[in-house]
Structures are given as structure tokens and as C-alpha cells.
């Protein structure tokens, strides 16, 4: 909103003071009106992570891609925080993520993205300018697709 963009926050958990309730038609209407929609607080159901909720919401609104901001530059063959020999993966498939148990997102989220052919970009939130770069389509992070 500081940048002049109309923004709405929607959540499946009732918190009317800070967000609208998540209603698919309302979210789609906001998007059609060129508003930024932030989906917060997961699905409101136990056993579903925020990763799974993100993929579910992206699928529901027919998103072209899901951007996952995280604390590392993208996907690695093992945890770069605990293993200095980890290798960065620029592009990979859902099946490779699942078969190698690459823990960038929970496997339910990866499977749901794969089932719906929803590409994922994993990128570093902490690097200044990365949100702008990824939104503008710059080649940063890791792309996961079929």
C-alpha cells in the first residue's frame, strides 16, 4: 500500500480486525481488480502446512506460478545451513524433489503442485531486491516444474 497498490489480506482463520475471511470468489474478484491479495494463516485446518496452503490457494485462483520466499538462495541437494558442501540446484522437477526428499517444501505441497502443473520458484527473501526481481521474471532462485 505504501507503493500505491491496493492490497487485501485474506485468511481462513477468523481475525476480522486485521483480515478479510478467505472466500475464493472474493479473492478472484480482488485479483481481477488488479489488487494484491495476501493469503495468510494457512488453511485453518490442522495437519496442513502453510506450504500446502500456498499451493492450494495458488491452484484455486489459477495462478501461473507460486513464488516461495525463504532464507536461502533456492534449492540445494542438502541443507546449506548445516552443510557447507551443499550444491545449488538451478532447475529441477517435482519428481526429483520427491525422490531425493529435497526438503524445500513439505511433500504434500510438492505433490499438489505437481498434480496441478504449478511451477514453483524458490528464492531468498533476505537478499534486497529479490522480490522485485522474481516478480519481474528475472532468473533468480530455483525453478521446479514438470
N, C-alpha and C positions, 0 to 999 in steps of 0.2 A: 504494500500500500504506500510506503514511503517513496517508491519508484513510480507511483501513479497507476498501479494496476489494481483493478477491482479484485478482491480476494474473498473467498469464503472458506471457512473451516467446517467440515462435516465429520461427525463421529457417531459410531454405533452405540456408544455408551452415553447415557443422558447426562449432559452438562450444559444446559441451555444458556447459562450465563456467559459461556465462552465459545460455544459452537452450535451450529445447527444440527439437528438429528440427520443421520445419513439416510437419504431417500434417493434411490437410483435416478428416478425421473428428475428430481430437483438438481442433482449433481450434473446430469446431462444438460439440463436447461442452462445452468450456470456456464458450462463449457461452451455451449452454443452462443452465449452472450459474451464470449471471449474473456470470461473471468477465470482467475486462477483458483483451483479447488484443491484444498489440502485435506487429505483424508487422515484423521487422527484416531488414536486409541484402538487400533486393530478392528476385529470383527464384533467385539462384545461377547464372544463365546470363548469358553475355556478350551485349552488344547490347540488353539490356532495361534501361531506366532504372528508378529507384525509383518514378517516377510510374506507369509501365506496371505495375510490380509491385503498387502500391497498388490500381489499378483491377482488376487480375486477382484479387487476394485479396478485394477487396470483392465482385466478381462471384461468386467461388467460394462465399463464405459467405452469399450472397443479402442483402447489406447494402441498406438502404433509401436510403442516401446516402453519399457519400465527402466527408470534410472535409479540405481541403488547407490546412495552416497554412504561411504564407510570411512574407516580410519586408515586404510591402506590404498595404494595406487590402483588396485584391481585384484584380479585373481592370481593366486600363486599355487604351486604344486604342494606346498605345505605352509604352515603359519609363519609369515615373515617376521612376526614379532618375537617368536621363540626360536626361529631357525634362520641364521644369517646366510645359509646356503640355499634358501628357497629360490625358486625360479619363477619369474613373472610369466604369465600366460596372456598373450595379447588377444587371442580369439580362440574359442572352443565351442563344443556342442553340449547340449543338455546331457546327452548320454555319457560323455566323458566326465562331466561334473558328478553325475550319479555313480558311475562305475568306479571312479577314483576317490569317491567320497570327499570331494573338494568342498570344504565347509564354508562357502561364501554366503549361502542361504540354507535354510532347512530343506531337506529333500522333498517335503510336500510342496513347498513353493516352487522348487525347480521342476518337479513333475507336472504341476499345474501349468506352469509357463510352457513347458514342452507340449503338453496336450493341446494348448491353445495357440501354439506357434508364436508366443510373445517373446520377442528378443529382449535381452537384459543387458544393460551396461552397468558395470561395477566401477566406481571411480572414487577418488579421495576427496572427501568433503573438506578436509582441513587445509588443502592447498588453495590459496587465494586465487579466485577467478575461475575455479573449476566448474562451478555451477553454470556460469555463463558459457564457458567453453563447451560443456556437454550439451547444453540446450541448443547452442548454435551448430551442433553437429561435428565439432572438432573431434579428432581421433585421439581420445584420451581413455584411459582405463582399459577394461576388458569387455569384449562383446561375447555374449553367449547366445547361440541360436541353433537352429536345426543342423 
